[in-house]
Amino acid sequence: MPPVSPMLAKPVSGFPDDCSYEPKWDGFRSIVFRDGDEIEIGSRNERPMTRYFPELVTAFLAELPVRCAVDGEIILVREGKLDFEALQLRLHPAKSRVTLLSEQTPAAFVAFDLLALGDEDLTAQPFARRRALLEEALAAAKPPVHITPATTDPVLARQWFHDFEGAGLDGIIAKPLDGLYVPDKRTMFKIKHERTADCVVAGYRPHKSGANAIGSLLLGLYNDDGTLASIGVIGALPMSERLRLFEELQPLVTTFEDHPWNWAKLAENVPDKRWSGGSRWNAGKDLSFTPLRPERVVEVRYDYMEGNRFRHTAQFSRWRPDRAPQSCTFEQLERPLNRDLSTVLSGL
């Protein structure tokens, strides 16, 4: 019975043995419960998401077994690639908007585990059996319900790791064949891409504690026309480093009139030296930041780009006093070859 916390994965650098390997989908992790005509979609944090995806509710009633609990990922595909930004827009409070978006940008569901079927609780069964039962239960399922491709061949999994990135996939998940389903525990493994880039530090946000500490550093790269594009942030730093950096960066604090991101002109009642805005995903989230003269360069680790931004928060690697900020351009980034997601969803 819902809610159930999904089983999680911990990062590893290589491909572990005796596992089933599958693509790491970049969407909304969801456990779908069906009992006759009742459908419940639970999110990773156990919140109901059913109201946001009426088109999937219809599909689940048509394609899932009459009584089951299925673990998977809600995704949105546009122009042959995953579009996480468009997927986030589906979480709208207005019912009329939800209905419109379900028609304009319909979602899909990729199933990758089976927690229950009929009266049988499968969480105490090894993954190899759960996978076999999943394939049998969804053998006749039609889009937008899919079964994720999976293989026990680590050589093929390594090939997928490189080939699938061009379709917007996020790496590989490895599941021990004898592993049980343990909610909210990191008993699976995830292998993700890791790359480095030299970025310009162009601003910071204060730490949520309210202390004189850095919460996150805003990163930029130069376009061909010489403009500085905002590409992401660094967020994970020890508190001692947050405090030290706050003092160290104060001489670089500037006004927006002298800053390449003069977004202050877009807001009303702009406080001195700050732009006040909100998150498009969370209306209550403060995105104000303090602009810095773009004079410092930092090397960061990242997994992949979504458009011209880091998909996830970048990780600090080291400062690069030897690099000129103007040399930090998009040309240094590795771009994966394009791949149509339909070839992945079709099970190859």
Rosetta blueprint (number, residue, H / E / L):
1 M L
2 P L
3 P L
4 V L
5 S L
6 P L
7 M L
8 L E
9 A E
10 K E
11 P E
12 V L
13 S L
14 G L
15 F L
16 P L
17 D L
18 D L
19 C E
20 S E
21 Y E
22 E E
23 P E
24 K L
25 W L
26 D L
27 G L
28 F E
29 R E
30 S E
31 I E
32 V E
33 F E
34 R E
35 D E
36 G L
37 D L
38 E E
39 I E
40 E E
41 I E
42 G E
43 S E
44 R L
45 N L
46 E L
47 R L
48 P E
49 M L
50 T H
51 R H
52 Y H
53 F L
54 P H
55 E H
56 L H
57 V H
58 T H
59 A H
60 F H
61 L H
62 A H
63 E H
64 L L
65 P L
66 V L
67 R E
68 C E
69 A E
70 V E
71 D E
72 G E
73 E E
74 I E
75 I E
76 L L
77 V E
78 R E
79 E L
80 G L
81 K E
82 L E
83 D L
84 F H
85 E H
86 A H
87 L H
88 Q H
89 L L
90 R L
91 L L
92 H L
93 P L
94 A L
95 K H
96 S H
97 R H
98 V H
99 T H
100 L H
101 L H
102 S H
103 E H
104 Q H
105 T L
106 P L
107 A L
108 A E
109 F E
110 V E
111 A E
112 F E
113 D E
114 L E
115 L E
116 A E
117 L E
118 G L
119 D L
120 E E
121 D E
122 L L
123 T L
124 A L
125 Q L
126 P L
127 F H
128 A H
129 R H
130 R H
131 R H
132 A H
133 L H
134 L H
135 E H
136 E H
137 A H
138 L L
139 A L
140 A L
141 A L
142 K L
143 P L
144 P L
145 V E
146 H E
147 I E
148 T L
149 P L
150 A L
151 T E
152 T L
153 D L
154 P H
155 V H
156 L H
157 A H
158 R H
159 Q H
160 W H
161 F H
162 H H
163 D H
164 F H
165 E H
166 G H
167 A H
168 G L
169 L L
170 D L
171 G L
172 I E
173 I E
174 A E
175 K E
176 P E
177 L L
178 D L
179 G L
180 L L
181 Y L
182 V L
183 P L
184 D L
185 K L
186 R E
187 T E
188 M E
189 F E
190 K E
191 I E
192 K L
193 H L
194 E L
195 R E
196 T E
197 A E
198 D E
199 C E
200 V E
201 V E
202 A E
203 G E
204 Y E
205 R E
206 P E
207 H L
208 K L
209 S L
210 G L
211 A L
212 N L
213 A L
214 I E
215 G E
216 S E
217 L E
218 L E
219 L E
220 G E
221 L E
222 Y E
223 N L
224 D L
225 D L
226 G L
227 T L
228 L E
229 A E
230 S E
231 I E
232 G E
233 V E
234 I E
235 G L
236 A L
237 L L
238 P L
239 M H
240 S H
241 E H
242 R H
243 L H
244 R H
245 L H
246 F H
247 E H
248 E H
249 L H
250 Q H
251 P H
252 L H
253 V E
254 T L
255 T L
256 F H
257 E H
258 D H
259 H L
260 P L
261 W L
262 N L
263 W H
264 A H
265 K H
266 L H
267 A L
268 E L
269 N L
270 V L
271 P L
272 D L
273 K L
274 R L
275 W E
276 S L
277 G L
278 G E
279 S L
280 R L
281 W L
282 N L
283 A L
284 G L
285 K L
286 D E
287 L L
288 S L
289 F E
290 T E
291 P E
292 L E
293 R E
294 P E
295 E E
296 R E
297 V E
298 V E
299 E E
300 V E
301 R E
302 Y E
303 D L
304 Y L
305 M E
306 E E
307 G L
308 N L
309 R E
310 F E
311 R L
312 H L
313 T L
314 A E
315 Q E
316 F E
317 S E
318 R E
319 W E
320 R L
321 P L
322 D L
323 R L
324 A L
325 P H
326 Q H
327 S H
328 C L
329 T E
330 F H
331 E H
332 Q H
333 L L
334 E L
335 R L
336 P L
337 L L
338 N L
339 R L
340 D L
341 L L
342 S H
343 T H
344 V H
345 L H
346 S L
347 G L
348 L L
